[in-house]
């Protein structure tokens, strides 16, 4: 079972902009050689040396997002007030240990596995070697690393997953 590739994630972002007829000016791609937190940190530090701070970061892996967030915070950028950060693998929060907690576009591994199984059964039953792909929705788990206006949350049908402080 393979997850969505980094190229597919980036392509999806651009497709969203095209569908909405929004400008893609200002979208920049920062290449990372792997998905380690330290690689995200170094890539963002390098990017910030020659570019203005971004308004938002979408990383193809939660670990890269956490590293990029740390690099931004070290130069005094506040998350989410100055820069919003979103990861896209949905690792357990205990693994990430980000401050603030990372907003995630969670990859539904079980749903993907179920669709793969259904596709294989369809191929076997139909005695075919290829069938069309399937899309599995990925929920946005909104936490403190991304500030969205209430109107957008309502439009998207999402509710912030922000924990209230213990009394």
Secondary structure, DSSP 8 states (H G I E B T S, - for coil): -----HHHHHHHHHHHHHHTT---TT------SS--HHHHHHHHHHHHHHS---SEEE-SSHHHHHHHHHHHHHTT--TTTT-EEEESS---HHHH--SS--EEE---HHHHHHHHHHHHHHHHHHT-S----------EE--TT----HHHHHHHT----------
